Amino acid sequence: MIGNQSGRVQFDERGNAIWEWAVATGAYGREVSTERLQKLENPGLCLAEDAPTPSQRVKANPLGAVKGYNPYDSGKLAKPPAAPRKNLKKLSDWLKLKKQAAAKNEPDTE
């Protein structure tokens, strides 16, 4: 074996990177044994259960839209609150009443 090197990276016929194990000085092989895999195990490593989504990693920045845009410190910009909806039916009724009142207050020109 060569020093601390356990092998080298090579590329197969489709261009995918593969690992070739050092079996002797200058000799490499692609076969994997259980013994070699056990040497790679580290009991301190574990898989993370729930990684944060990209939107959860971004900090909120409510002043970003007020003080200006800084691409390095922009954060998640706050959206302005939506304007309250207007009741167009009530507006239409009010305009009809206003027209009726104006028609009653006009003197007849006969």
N, C-alpha and C positions, 0 to 999 in steps of 0.2 A: 504494500500500500504506500501511497505517496503522502507523507506528513499527516496533516489534519484533514486533507481533502478526502471526501467520501465519494466523489465522482465529478462529473462535468455535465454541462447542458449541451445537448445536440438537437438537431432538428430532423424530423422524419420527412418522408416523401411529400407530405401535404403541407409542410412548413410549420407544424406544431412543435413547440419546445418540449423535449423529453429529457429525463435525467438518466444518465448512464452511470452505473455504479463502478467504482474502482475495484477490480477483483485482484489485481496484481500490479506491479510497477509497469505502467504503460499499457495495461490491458483493462478494457472496460466492457461491461455487460449490462443488458437491459432487464435481466430477470431479477425479481425481487423475492427475498426470502423473509420469513417471519422474524428471524434473528436481526436482520438489517432494519426492519420496521420498528422493532422493539427498542433499538438503539436511538431512534428518533423521538420516541415518546418522552414527554415532559409532563409529570403529574401536576405541575403548577398551572398548566394551560387549561382553559375551559372555553366553551362557546357562550357568547352573550345571548341571553334569551330574547330580550326585546330591545333592539337598537332603536334610538330615536329617529323619527322621520326627519327629512330635511327641513320641513316647516317648524318642527319642534326645536331644532338646534338654533334657529335664528331668534335673537333677542328682539323684543318689541322696542321701537323707538318712536314714541308719540311726538317728539319735537322734530323729527327728521323733515317733515313737510314744512315746518315753520322756519327753522334756522337755515335751511338750504340742503342741498344734496351733497353728501360726501360718500363716494362709492366704497370707501374702506370702513366707514362707521355708519352706514345708513340703517342697517337693521331692518326690521319689519315695520313699514310705515303704517300709521293708523289711517283708516278710512274715515272721511268726514261722515257724520250721522246723516241718514237719509231725511230729506224734507218730508214733513207730514203730508199725507195725501189729502187732496181737497175733494169734498163731496160735491160733485158736479150736479147732482139731482137737486140738492138744496139751492145751489146757485141758480139753476134754471127756474125753480119755483119762485125765488126772490125776484128775478128779472121779470117774470110774468106779473107778479103782484105790483111791481113798480110801474109797468106799462099800464096796468088797469087803473092804478091810482092816478097816473098822469092823464089818462083818457077821461076820468071822472072830473078832474079839476080843470080841464080845458073848457072854456066857454064855447057854446055853439055859435057858428058864424052864419046863421041863416037870415 
